[in-house]
Amino acid sequence: MNDLKQARNNVLQQIQLACVHANRDARDVQLLAVSKTHSSAMLQEMYEAGQRSFAENYLQEAVEKMQQLAALEIEWHFIGHVQRNKTRPLAEQFAWVHGVDRLIIAERLSAQRTAQQPPLNICLQVNIDAQQSKDGCQPDEIAELVRQISQLPHLKLRGLMVIPAPGNDQAFLDARKLFDAVRVQHLHPEDWDTLSMGMSGDMNEAIAAGSTMVRVGTALFGTR
């Protein structure tokens, strides 16, 4: 068994164990492979190991990989900061965008997603623990954003994405509480199903708090 396949199996086993401890079904937690700075060859190898969802932070790098791996059925996620002047390629080429934190960004993505494409899956990024160095809207802004963005065409508003400071497990619990509280503002509450939180070092705590999608890079691909 090659190293990448073994690494993926190890992460899946960790997710399984975390779900057992949390009395959850492991099928309710999706593994998102954070592949930024790693080569297309490594992504192809991880794909051959069974991984289908990959996340990129840098737009130009992601577009190059999309072109190189166009023959593969990859679900592409963008998890970096969304710049207002770069929404078109996100709207046109990705399946998911996780870093939405302003209404104007969602409006541009909605306008630039074609009616012929499936709706673009959106997560709102929340600065859940008030880190000065982190992007994201404030928790008290989320309910109104959910109400407004859930009305836009060509988008499917799925949930929240958070990146707490290391060791701040309470932030995961706060995110879950916020996730549950703002569902009532959603025009299509059945779409509100994704809590994107937890990475290589804290996925156990995130899963215990209710994460439905863990974004894992180092544990899959190794250090950069």
Contacts in CASP RR format, 6 or more apart in sequence:
PFRMAT RR
TARGET T0000
AUTHOR 0000-0000-0000
METHOD contacts of the structure
MODEL  1
MNDLKQARNNVLQQIQLACVHANRDARDVQLLAVSKTHSSAMLQEMYEAG
QRSFAENYLQEAVEKMQQLAALEIEWHFIGHVQRNKTRPLAEQFAWVHGV
DRLIIAERLSAQRTAQQPPLNICLQVNIDAQQSKDGCQPDEIAELVRQIS
QLPHLKLRGLMVIPAPGNDQAFLDARKLFDAVRVQHLHPEDWDTLSMGMS
GDMNEAIAAGSTMVRVGTALFGTR
1 9 0 8 1.000
2 45 0 8 1.000
2 49 0 8 1.000
4 42 0 8 1.000
4 45 0 8 1.000
4 46 0 8 1.000
4 49 0 8 1.000
4 220 0 8 1.000
4 221 0 8 1.000
5 45 0 8 1.000
5 48 0 8 1.000
5 49 0 8 1.000
7 219 0 8 1.000
7 220 0 8 1.000
7 221 0 8 1.000
7 222 0 8 1.000
8 31 0 8 1.000
8 33 0 8 1.000
8 46 0 8 1.000
8 49 0 8 1.000
8 50 0 8 1.000
8 51 0 8 1.000
8 220 0 8 1.000
10 219 0 8 1.000
11 31 0 8 1.000
11 216 0 8 1.000
11 219 0 8 1.000
11 220 0 8 1.000
12 31 0 8 1.000
14 203 0 8 1.000
14 204 0 8 1.000
14 219 0 8 1.000
15 26 0 8 1.000
15 29 0 8 1.000
15 31 0 8 1.000
15 203 0 8 1.000
15 207 0 8 1.000
15 214 0 8 1.000
16 26 0 8 1.000
18 29 0 8 1.000
18 203 0 8 1.000
18 204 0 8 1.000
18 207 0 8 1.000
18 208 0 8 1.000
19 25 0 8 1.000
19 26 0 8 1.000
19 28 0 8 1.000
19 29 0 8 1.000
19 207 0 8 1.000
20 26 0 8 1.000
21 204 0 8 1.000
21 208 0 8 1.000
22 207 0 8 1.000
22 208 0 8 1.000
22 210 0 8 1.000
24 207 0 8 1.000
24 210 0 8 1.000
28 212 0 8 1.000
29 207 0 8 1.000
29 211 0 8 1.000
29 212 0 8 1.000
29 213 0 8 1.000
29 214 0 8 1.000
30 53 0 8 1.000
30 212 0 8 1.000
30 213 0 8 1.000
30 214 0 8 1.000
31 51 0 8 1.000
31 53 0 8 1.000
31 214 0 8 1.000
31 216 0 8 1.000
32 53 0 8 1.000
32 54 0 8 1.000
32 55 0 8 1.000
32 77 0 8 1.000
32 79 0 8 1.000
32 196 0 8 1.000
32 213 0 8 1.000
32 214 0 8 1.000
32 215 0 8 1.000
32 216 0 8 1.000
33 43 0 8 1.000
33 46 0 8 1.000
33 51 0 8 1.000
33 53 0 8 1.000
33 54 0 8 1.000
33 55 0 8 1.000
33 216 0 8 1.000
33 217 0 8 1.000
33 220 0 8 1.000
33 221 0 8 1.000
34 54 0 8 1.000
34 55 0 8 1.000
34 57 0 8 1.000
34 79 0 8 1.000
34 199 0 8 1.000
34 215 0 8 1.000
34 216 0 8 1.000
34 217 0 8 1.000
34 220 0 8 1.000
34 221 0 8 1.000
35 42 0 8 1.000
35 43 0 8 1.000
35 46 0 8 1.000
35 54 0 8 1.000
35 55 0 8 1.000
35 56 0 8 1.000
35 65 0 8 1.000
35 217 0 8 1.000
35 221 0 8 1.000
36 55 0 8 1.000
36 56 0 8 1.000
36 57 0 8 1.000
36 58 0 8 1.000
36 61 0 8 1.000
37 61 0 8 1.000
37 224 0 8 1.000
38 221 0 8 1.000
38 224 0 8 1.000
40 64 0 8 1.000
40 65 0 8 1.000
40 68 0 8 1.000
40 69 0 8 1.000
42 221 0 8 1.000
43 54 0 8 1.000
43 65 0 8 1.000
43 69 0 8 1.000
43 74 0 8 1.000
44 69 0 8 1.000
44 72 0 8 1.000
46 54 0 8 1.000
46 220 0 8 1.000
46 221 0 8 1.000
47 69 0 8 1.000
47 72 0 8 1.000
47 74 0 8 1.000
51 220 0 8 1.000
52 73 0 8 1.000
52 74 0 8 1.000
52 75 0 8 1.000
53 74 0 8 1.000
53 75 0 8 1.000
53 77 0 8 1.000
54 74 0 8 1.000
54 75 0 8 1.000
54 76 0 8 1.000
54 77 0 8 1.000
55 76 0 8 1.000
55 77 0 8 1.000
55 78 0 8 1.000
55 79 0 8 1.000
55 98 0 8 1.000
55 215 0 8 1.000
56 62 0 8 1.000
56 65 0 8 1.000
56 76 0 8 1.000
56 77 0 8 1.000
56 78 0 8 1.000
56 79 0 8 1.000
56 80 0 8 1.000
57 78 0 8 1.000
57 79 0 8 1.000
57 80 0 8 1.000
58 80 0 8 1.000
59 78 0 8 1.000
59 86 0 8 1.000
59 89 0 8 1.000
59 90 0 8 1.000
62 76 0 8 1.000
62 78 0 8 1.000
62 94 0 8 1.000
63 89 0 8 1.000
63 93 0 8 1.000
66 74 0 8 1.000
66 76 0 8 1.000
66 93 0 8 1.000
75 95 0 8 1.000
75 96 0 8 1.000
76 93 0 8 1.000
76 94 0 8 1.000
76 95 0 8 1.000
76 96 0 8 1.000
77 94 0 8 1.000
77 95 0 8 1.000
77 96 0 8 1.000
77 97 0 8 1.000
77 98 0 8 1.000
78 90 0 8 1.000
78 94 0 8 1.000
78 96 0 8 1.000
78 97 0 8 1.000
78 98 0 8 1.000
78 99 0 8 1.000
79 98 0 8 1.000
79 99 0 8 1.000
79 161 0 8 1.000
79 215 0 8 1.000
80 98 0 8 1.000
80 99 0 8 1.000
81 99 0 8 1.000
81 135 0 8 1.000
82 90 0 8 1.000
82 97 0 8 1.000
82 99 0 8 1.000
82 100 0 8 1.000
82 101 0 8 1.000
82 105 0 8 1.000
84 104 0 8 1.000
84 105 0 8 1.000
84 108 0 8 1.000
87 105 0 8 1.000
87 108 0 8 1.000
87 109 0 8 1.000
87 112 0 8 1.000
88 108 0 8 1.000
88 112 0 8 1.000
90 97 0 8 1.000
90 109 0 8 1.000
91 108 0 8 1.000
91 109 0 8 1.000
91 110 0 8 1.000
91 111 0 8 1.000
91 112 0 8 1.000
91 113 0 8 1.000
91 120 0 8 1.000
92 112 0 8 1.000
92 113 0 8 1.000
92 114 0 8 1.000
92 117 0 8 1.000
94 120 0 8 1.000
95 118 0 8 1.000
95 120 0 8 1.000
95 121 0 8 1.000
96 120 0 8 1.000
96 121 0 8 1.000
96 122 0 8 1.000
96 123 0 8 1.000
96 158 0 8 1.000
97 109 0 8 1.000
97 120 0 8 1.000
97 121 0 8 1.000
97 122 0 8 1.000
97 123 0 8 1.000
98 123 0 8 1.000
98 125 0 8 1.000
98 161 0 8 1.000
98 196 0 8 1.000
99 123 0 8 1.000
99 124 0 8 1.000
99 125 0 8 1.000
99 135 0 8 1.000
99 136 0 8 1.000
99 161 0 8 1.000
100 106 0 8 1.000
100 109 0 8 1.000
100 122 0 8 1.000
100 123 0 8 1.000
100 124 0 8 1.000
100 125 0 8 1.000
100 149 0 8 1.000
101 124 0 8 1.000
101 125 0 8 1.000
101 126 0 8 1.000
101 135 0 8 1.000
101 136 0 8 1.000
101 137 0 8 1.000
102 137 0 8 1.000
103 145 0 8 1.000
103 148 0 8 1.000
103 149 0 8 1.000
106 122 0 8 1.000
106 145 0 8 1.000
106 148 0 8 1.000
106 149 0 8 1.000
106 152 0 8 1.000
106 155 0 8 1.000
107 152 0 8 1.000
109 120 0 8 1.000
109 122 0 8 1.000
109 154 0 8 1.000
109 155 0 8 1.000
110 120 0 8 1.000
110 152 0 8 1.000
110 153 0 8 1.000
110 154 0 8 1.000
110 155 0 8 1.000
111 154 0 8 1.000
113 119 0 8 1.000
113 120 0 8 1.000
113 154 0 8 1.000
113 155 0 8 1.000
114 154 0 8 1.000
115 153 0 8 1.000
115 154 0 8 1.000
117 154 0 8 1.000
119 154 0 8 1.000
119 155 0 8 1.000
119 156 0 8 1.000
120 154 0 8 1.000
120 155 0 8 1.000
120 156 0 8 1.000
121 155 0 8 1.000
121 156 0 8 1.000
121 158 0 8 1.000
121 194 0 8 1.000
122 149 0 8 1.000
122 155 0 8 1.000
122 156 0 8 1.000
122 157 0 8 1.000
122 158 0 8 1.000
122 159 0 8 1.000
123 158 0 8 1.000
123 159 0 8 1.000
123 160 0 8 1.000
123 161 0 8 1.000
123 194 0 8 1.000
123 196 0 8 1.000
124 137 0 8 1.000
124 142 0 8 1.000
124 145 0 8 1.000
124 146 0 8 1.000
124 149 0 8 1.000
124 157 0 8 1.000
124 159 0 8 1.000
124 160 0 8 1.000
124 161 0 8 1.000
125 135 0 8 1.000
125 136 0 8 1.000
125 137 0 8 1.000
125 160 0 8 1.000
125 161 0 8 1.000
125 162 0 8 1.000
125 163 0 8 1.000
126 136 0 8 1.000
126 137 0 8 1.000
126 138 0 8 1.000
126 139 0 8 1.000
126 142 0 8 1.000
126 160 0 8 1.000
126 161 0 8 1.000
126 162 0 8 1.000
126 175 0 8 1.000
126 178 0 8 1.000
127 134 0 8 1.000
127 135 0 8 1.000
127 136 0 8 1.000
127 137 0 8 1.000
127 138 0 8 1.000
127 139 0 8 1.000
128 139 0 8 1.000
128 162 0 8 1.000
128 164 0 8 1.000
128 171 0 8 1.000
128 174 0 8 1.000
128 175 0 8 1.000
128 178 0 8 1.000
129 164 0 8 1.000
129 165 0 8 1.000
129 168 0 8 1.000
129 170 0 8 1.000
129 171 0 8 1.000
129 174 0 8 1.000
130 138 0 8 1.000
131 164 0 8 1.000
131 165 0 8 1.000
134 163 0 8 1.000
137 145 0 8 1.000
139 174 0 8 1.000
139 178 0 8 1.000
142 160 0 8 1.000
142 178 0 8 1.000
142 182 0 8 1.000
143 181 0 8 1.000
143 182 0 8 1.000
143 185 0 8 1.000
144 185 0 8 1.000
146 157 0 8 1.000
146 182 0 8 1.000
146 183 0 8 1.000
146 185 0 8 1.000
146 186 0 8 1.000
146 192 0 8 1.000
147 185 0 8 1.000
147 186 0 8 1.000
147 187 0 8 1.000
149 155 0 8 1.000
149 157 0 8 1.000
150 157 0 8 1.000
150 185 0 8 1.000
150 186 0 8 1.000
150 187 0 8 1.000
150 188 0 8 1.000
150 191 0 8 1.000
151 187 0 8 1.000
156 188 0 8 1.000
156 191 0 8 1.000
157 186 0 8 1.000
157 188 0 8 1.000
157 191 0 8 1.000
157 192 0 8 1.000
158 191 0 8 1.000
158 192 0 8 1.000
158 193 0 8 1.000
158 194 0 8 1.000
159 179 0 8 1.000
159 192 0 8 1.000
159 193 0 8 1.000
159 194 0 8 1.000
159 195 0 8 1.000
159 196 0 8 1.000
160 175 0 8 1.000
160 178 0 8 1.000
160 179 0 8 1.000
160 194 0 8 1.000
160 195 0 8 1.000
160 196 0 8 1.000
160 197 0 8 1.000
161 196 0 8 1.000
161 197 0 8 1.000
162 171 0 8 1.000
162 172 0 8 1.000
162 175 0 8 1.000
162 196 0 8 1.000
162 197 0 8 1.000
163 197 0 8 1.000
163 199 0 8 1.000
164 171 0 8 1.000
164 172 0 8 1.000
164 175 0 8 1.000
164 197 0 8 1.000
164 202 0 8 1.000
165 171 0 8 1.000
166 202 0 8 1.000
167 202 0 8 1.000
167 205 0 8 1.000
169 202 0 8 1.000
169 205 0 8 1.000
169 209 0 8 1.000
172 197 0 8 1.000
172 198 0 8 1.000
172 202 0 8 1.000
172 205 0 8 1.000
172 206 0 8 1.000
172 208 0 8 1.000
172 209 0 8 1.000
172 210 0 8 1.000
172 211 0 8 1.000
173 209 0 8 1.000
175 195 0 8 1.000
175 197 0 8 1.000
175 209 0 8 1.000
176 195 0 8 1.000
176 209 0 8 1.000
176 210 0 8 1.000
179 192 0 8 1.000
179 195 0 8 1.000
183 189 0 8 1.000
183 192 0 8 1.000
186 192 0 8 1.000
193 212 0 8 1.000
194 212 0 8 1.000
194 213 0 8 1.000
195 210 0 8 1.000
195 211 0 8 1.000
195 212 0 8 1.000
195 213 0 8 1.000
196 211 0 8 1.000
196 212 0 8 1.000
196 213 0 8 1.000
196 215 0 8 1.000
197 206 0 8 1.000
197 209 0 8 1.000
197 211 0 8 1.000
197 213 0 8 1.000
197 214 0 8 1.000
198 205 0 8 1.000
198 206 0 8 1.000
198 207 0 8 1.000
198 211 0 8 1.000
198 214 0 8 1.000
198 215 0 8 1.000
199 206 0 8 1.000
199 214 0 8 1.000
199 215 0 8 1.000
199 216 0 8 1.000
199 217 0 8 1.000
199 218 0 8 1.000
200 216 0 8 1.000
200 217 0 8 1.000
200 218 0 8 1.000
200 219 0 8 1.000
200 220 0 8 1.000
201 218 0 8 1.000
201 219 0 8 1.000
203 211 0 8 1.000
203 214 0 8 1.000
203 216 0 8 1.000
206 214 0 8 1.000
207 214 0 8 1.000
END
